[in-house]
Amino acid sequence: MTTRFGLDELAEMLHTPVAAVRAAVDDLAARGELTAESFVYGDKNWRIAPSDTKRIQSWIEEQVRRGQLSLDKPTRRVVRKVRVTSED
């Protein structure tokens, strides 16, 4: 059985956001450039074959080079809770 990767696993391997990997997979699938070993299941879940990882990586690099895709790392949001005590 062939090992396949999920979008989150592939994003972690490529050190890119999941949204960029999803955009690459959706575009390559629409153009028919993914192998038959990669497939969508469920609603938006993909199983990506190892043979397609280089193609996806190249698509992401090309889009970044053209300036059509930005790989900004998400900023961490810090929530501070302040507890106010009343002195009666």
Buried (B, 14 or more C-beta within 10 A) or exposed (E): EEEBBBBEBBBEEBEBBBEBBBBBBEBBBEEEEBEEEBBEEEEEEBBBBBEBBEBBBEBBBEBBEEEEBEBEEEEEEEEEEEEEEEEE
